[in-house]
Amino acid sequence: MAQTELAYAGSDDQPTTVTIKRDEYGVPHIYARDADSRAPVFYGFGYATAKDRLYQLELYKRYYRGTVAEVIGSGDGDDDWVQFDKEARRNTAGEPSLDEQAEKQMTADQRRILQAFTDGINRYVREVRNSDDRDFHKGFHENDFEPEEFSFSDAAGMFVATMSYFSGTQLETLGAALVDALEEETGSRERAMELFRDCNWGDDPGAPTSTVQPEVGYQPPYVEANSVSESAPTYESRGKTGKLNDSTNKVTGGLTTTPANAQNVHEIEMGRIQTLASGLDSLGLAMKYGSNALVVQGDITESGDALLFGGPQMGFNTPSVMYEAGLHGPDFDVTGSTVAGYPFIMFGHNQNGAFTSTAGLDNSIQTFVESITTTEDGPDTYTFQGEEYEIETEEQTIAVKNGDDVTYTERFTRHGVITTWDPENNQAIAQTRAYAGKHMRCLRAYLESQFAGDVEEFKEAAQQCDYSLNFFWAGKSGDIGYFHLGRYPDAESVDWDTRLPADGTEYELTDDDYLRAADGDVPYAINPEPGYTANWNNKPAPDWNSGDLSYFWSTHHRVQRIINLVEHSLEETGTVDYERLKEIIYDISFADRRALRYKPHLLSALDDADLDETEQQAKAALESWENYRQGDGEDFTGKYTAGFTIWDATFPKLIDEVFRDEFGDAYDLAKNFLNYRYGQGTLMRVLHRDEAALKPNAEYVDGDPNDELVAAFRSAVSELSETYDGAPSSWRKDARIADLNNMALFGMPIGVSDAGDMPWVDRGTENHIVRLSDEPKAENVLPPGNDGYVAPDGTTGEHYDDQLQLFIDFEYKQLLFADEDVDAATESTQELTRQPGGTPADAPDNRSGDGTPDDTTDSTPGFTALTGAGAVLGSALVWLRRQTDED
């Protein structure tokens, strides 16, 4: 290990030593055991994060500010940075500043921690600015600018800009476009709504949840990955049972509204999202939404200890979106990973429990259709409940590198920021965001939950969050907890169908109209009856309706695979063990869940079909395929099997055969719901109509799907025979490759090089597995590596990509926690000392009183090479900072 030491002033102006030790993977472990508060550890955390990821932090900061074009330029095409800045600013337009929010929503100690984290970042910025040995990241040089120091709101903004994106994406405009198209297709609004409900059903009583499993409807069976044998899961009550809060939000129904030219409005709205988010399909549905988690109660594990795994799914990039660290203060130890730039650990464990989180994908955003009147010489207005109100405006200017500034107008109504301005139709679309102006409550929830001592403390901290998220806990006592978070419209207060835009001339949402996690109105479970809780962005509890981007909360949902694997383990051995969690991660990374659910139906239909020789050979390839999507080459690259190639071509055609005729010209819009990769709930209900808890509103297959199944197969085989030469056993498509490029979640270039390629897997950006006991066992892996620094000459350190092969091989490294484990790896110590008369930390630079650089005491060979070329060893610092009273 390399060791870095900093000094941070305590409340009595006496310096507290902050020590940063880096392990064999370059992970910083920050210590301040003798501090009189938690702040010094987070000062070191900010410094270490900046050292490894400063360019990434700079662009996240600029994403929140909407100032990317200022340093990158205007861009063009998909990289229109001016439009990017507009949409980034619109995310929080009209809200109080983060400083104001923090003053009201955080305690003085919490604000002090965030300020310390900010000061640590700035200490590194000043150090590099005045160093002859280390330079700023290559990205700064390529774009010809240096980083400014971060403010408190900049540090908070890195969290807000990225995390609020995961809290909700409205699909109400997509719903409106589909209803309009269906009404035109069928000639009936009533029939249009019936077909719409087959796409966006609100509540499927048969959908799996993260609390208790339904007792009604069809239950998808457990299917071995290498066979078509099936067994029904058994949902038993196991272990000690705690509290289940299964409150309801039955809000879908009532009045419906669609805007004029709904298709165009939807395209505009999705275009806005596509400007910010990479990885969207042609209609803008986010593909990177997700994360999975499994928490198992100690009563049903082999060791008697609670178990947890988490897999936050935020894509694969260089450097990773995620960053790992260990934090060790006077009264706490926390280790794990977080989004780079967040001042807390999101995924990991402390001395009392393990924790992780996933996106809630619930109804956090409501769109309103405004009726507007525009004039040339007077203010524009909108109508609400018979009165005219002035549309508020705010002029914004975007600075553009090597270009002219761009000025535009932001508009607001009582419903929130206007996202679509359509004066030709005398309408606008405005958004009410449940979490607007409450961002620091969410940061506070994450900050405090990492310190929790038990499940009740974790619950109290987590439920402060107004973002749509799921939080999970596994405690040393064996207790587990699942908490769905956020604020959602209350059934008793809402008169409109929340799957569609609301009529802004009549309705609005006030604070009294929401169910709040903080008030106990939102589902959660402590020690739920099954003995475990599984989540893959699914339905939280029975009687809870689908929300934003969660129309796939259905009988067929991807979380069912995790549930079935756990149930199978319990049936087979009576327990779940630590290694089984790794096996589950492997399975869900490769298993084709479409095949597990629908391939048996297809093979059964083909048994009775009159197939020609080519079709028989294709059927044989399907039968022999083990339902895993894996390449046959090294590291799962190369070619997929013939069975997968044939299945992958058949399934989309199956959707077409079943649904196209009924939906007609509206089918292309409907397909976004019907063939969503998280689950095809409508198809499940069609194929199991008699057993389904929620019956379809149309006879899509006249009671027998065999004709559609066989037709889809024959069409796929015919096309594949024209694409490939030879027999069906040789039809093998190239394995999908994930390019570890330098793009972030939101399309920003957060790096300047990449770590190569890897096979695409449906897996977390990082994975962590924890067993809680007096001596916790924990492992994780974070590809490509923890260090994102690139020197101006392109040189990278050894930790830039040293976890990539581990990840590809499904291997893990130890998640270091105990002092003795950290200390055992220490190999060298470096110190940077200040001369008498040195300036305090909050001065403009880190030079001594006479203006000369601070002296360096270096006892470790290779220190100069480190700072100049980004090698492994860290520098050592001692810094005296004057503490200010934030009360």
Stockholm file with secondary structure:
# STOCKHOLM 1.0

chainA/1-887         MAQTELAYAGSDDQPTTVTIKRDEYGVPHIYARDADSRAPVFYGFGYATAKDRLYQLELYKRYYRGTVAEVIGSGDGDDDWVQFDKEARRNTAGEPSLDEQAEKQMTADQRRILQAFTDGINRYVREVRNSDDRDFHKGFHENDFEPEEFSFSDAAGMFVATMSYFSGTQLETLGAALVDALEEETGSRERAMELFRDCNWGDDPGAPTSTVQPEVGYQPPYVEANSVSESAPTYESRGKTGKLNDSTNKVTGGLTTTPANAQNVHEIEMGRIQTLASGLDSLGLAMKYGSNALVVQGDITESGDALLFGGPQMGFNTPSVMYEAGLHGPDFDVTGSTVAGYPFIMFGHNQNGAFTSTAGLDNSIQTFVESITTTEDGPDTYTFQGEEYEIETEEQTIAVKNGDDVTYTERFTRHGVITTWDPENNQAIAQTRAYAGKHMRCLRAYLESQFAGDVEEFKEAAQQCDYSLNFFWAGKSGDIGYFHLGRYPDAESVDWDTRLPADGTEYELTDDDYLRAADGDVPYAINPEPGYTANWNNKPAPDWNSGDLSYFWSTHHRVQRIINLVEHSLEETGTVDYERLKEIIYDISFADRRALRYKPHLLSALDDADLDETEQQAKAALESWENYRQGDGEDFTGKYTAGFTIWDATFPKLIDEVFRDEFGDAYDLAKNFLNYRYGQGTLMRVLHRDEAALKPNAEYVDGDPNDELVAAFRSAVSELSETYDGAPSSWRKDARIADLNNMALFGMPIGVSDAGDMPWVDRGTENHIVRLSDEPKAENVLPPGNDGYVAPDGTTGEHYDDQLQLFIDFEYKQLLFADEDVDAATESTQELTRQPGGTPADAPDNRSGDGTPDDTTDSTPGFTALTGAGAVLGSALVWLRRQTDED
#=GR chainA/1-887 SS CEEEEEEEECTTSCEEEEEEEECTTCCEEEECTTCSSSHHHHHHHHHHHHHHHHHHHHHHHHHHHTCSHHHHCCEETTEEHHHHHHHHHHTTTTSCCHHHHHHHHSCHHHHHHHHHHHHHHHHHHHHHHTCSSCCCCHHHHHTTCCCCCCCHHHHHHHHHHHHGGGGCCCCHHHHHHHHHHHHHHHSCHHHHHHHHHHHSCSCCTTSCBSSCCCSSSCCCCEECTTSCCEECCCCCCCSCCCCEECCCCCCCCSBCCCCTTHHHHHHHHHHHHHHHCSSBCTTCCBSSCCEEEEEECGGGBSSSSCEEEEEECCCCCSSCSEEEEEEECSSCEEEEEEETTCSSCSEEEESSEEEEEEECCCSCEEEEEEEEECCSSSCCEEEETTEEEECEEEEEEECCTTSCCEEEEEEEETTEEEEEEEGGGTEEEEEEETTTTCHHHHHHHHHHHTTCSSHHHHHHHHTTCCSSEEEEEEETTSCEEEEECSEEECTTTCCBCTTSCEETTTCCCCGGGEEEGGGTCSCEEESCTTSEEEESSCBCSTTCCCCTTCTTCSSSCTHHHHHHHHHHHHHHHSSBCHHHHHHHHHHHHHBCHHHHHHHHHHHHHHHTSCCCHHHHHHHHHHHHCCSBCCCSSGGGCSBCCHHHHHHHHHHHHHHHHHHHHHHGGGHHHHHHHHTCTTCCHHHHHHHTTTTCSSCCSSCTTTTCCHHHHHHHHHHHHHHHHHHSCSCGGGCCCBCCEEECCSBCTTSCBCCSSCCCEEECCSCCSSEEEEECSSSCEEEEECSSCSCCCBCTTSCBCTTSSTTHHHHHTTCCEECCCSHHHHHHTCCCCCEECCCTTCCCTTSSSCBCTTSCBCCEECCSTTHHHHHHHTCSCCCCCCCCCCCCCCC
#=GC SS_cons         CEEEEEEEECTTSCEEEEEEEECTTCCEEEECTTCSSSHHHHHHHHHHHHHHHHHHHHHHHHHHHTCSHHHHCCEETTEEHHHHHHHHHHTTTTSCCHHHHHHHHSCHHHHHHHHHHHHHHHHHHHHHHTCSSCCCCHHHHHTTCCCCCCCHHHHHHHHHHHHGGGGCCCCHHHHHHHHHHHHHHHSCHHHHHHHHHHHSCSCCTTSCBSSCCCSSSCCCCEECTTSCCEECCCCCCCSCCCCEECCCCCCCCSBCCCCTTHHHHHHHHHHHHHHHCSSBCTTCCBSSCCEEEEEECGGGBSSSSCEEEEEECCCCCSSCSEEEEEEECSSCEEEEEEETTCSSCSEEEESSEEEEEEECCCSCEEEEEEEEECCSSSCCEEEETTEEEECEEEEEEECCTTSCCEEEEEEEETTEEEEEEEGGGTEEEEEEETTTTCHHHHHHHHHHHTTCSSHHHHHHHHTTCCSSEEEEEEETTSCEEEEECSEEECTTTCCBCTTSCEETTTCCCCGGGEEEGGGTCSCEEESCTTSEEEESSCBCSTTCCCCTTCTTCSSSCTHHHHHHHHHHHHHHHSSBCHHHHHHHHHHHHHBCHHHHHHHHHHHHHHHTSCCCHHHHHHHHHHHHCCSBCCCSSGGGCSBCCHHHHHHHHHHHHHHHHHHHHHHGGGHHHHHHHHTCTTCCHHHHHHHTTTTCSSCCSSCTTTTCCHHHHHHHHHHHHHHHHHHSCSCGGGCCCBCCEEECCSBCTTSCBCCSSCCCEEECCSCCSSEEEEECSSSCEEEEECSSCSCCCBCTTSCBCTTSSTTHHHHHTTCCEECCCSHHHHHHTCCCCCEECCCTTCCCTTSSSCBCTTSCBCCEECCSTTHHHHHHHTCSCCCCCCCCCCCCCCC
//
